[in-house]
Amino acid sequence: MRSFLDFEQPIAELESKIEELRHLPGAADINIADEVAKLQGKAERLLRQTYSRLTAWQKVQVARHPERPHLSDYLAGLVTDFTPLAGDRTFAEDRAIIGGLGRFRGEPVMVIGQEKGADTESRVRHNFGMAKPEGYRKARRLMELADRFGLPILTMVDTAGAYPGIGAEERGQAEAIARAIEAGLAVGVPFVSVIIGEGGSGGAIALATANSVLMLEHAVYSVISPEGCASILWRSGENAQQAAEALKLTAQDLLRLGVADRIIPEPLGGAHRDRVATVQAVGDAVAETFAALQGLDGPALRLRRREKFLAIGQNGA
């Protein structure tokens, strides 16, 4: 059964009515069929109107939708012969970050990303996509491995942020994130990152120091969550909606500011309404981006990456 967000309730009511009519005795009757068609048209128009004017806070809700495609869906749909590589060679394996070797449209690639999980059991197993230091040290290890063997790097970002637990801080969370960022900036291979859902704080940046940063249409990417920002500025999470507007965290804002390089359109109503089409669209965008980076050597890739990040915030937007 589809989950609806708070602002989608009028749409939910229409779609519920459509389902009721479809299951009525004699639903094949021409009058009922006509009524269903009218309601479907009305629901689609309402859906289009709603999603054409989403607020920043509503986009945060869409980015967090429980049915939104996660890393595992993209791996299944885009990467063949995937071989996961585990452990940071220092402390432990972190299931919040999945990484390994595979083939993207026939070409070898290193894939790394956060996995939030799709149900209670998997969310707990993957710690809701919030990585500990060992996760970022694993990511760094895999980036350096890809660089050593000349493999392009594809990362998928979907996290509320790095895990803030005491143990994580004791094991050097900030240092691990900084080293992952350093590794991403230093590799001499094509590096593409996609914000597929929520990109939160340094925990997201650690996997997104890429030559090109792509964002799904309703994904968000920010230095802090709206709730965290509100708790600092207003001492209350109740101002999260106001904080979301101030953070400029939408894909459209970030494209204008030069943080994102491309927006990938989502199906009408969000990625969760057509997961297969979303995965395909991401695959096409990634393939085009990698093609644009072909022919550049290591120094050129590092220089372009450096210039990209140094230019952020310099256009006065």
Order of alpha helices (4+ residues) and beta strands (2+ residues): alpha-alpha-alpha-alpha-beta-beta-beta-alpha-alpha-beta-alpha-alpha-beta-alpha-beta-beta-alpha-alpha-alpha-beta-alpha-alpha
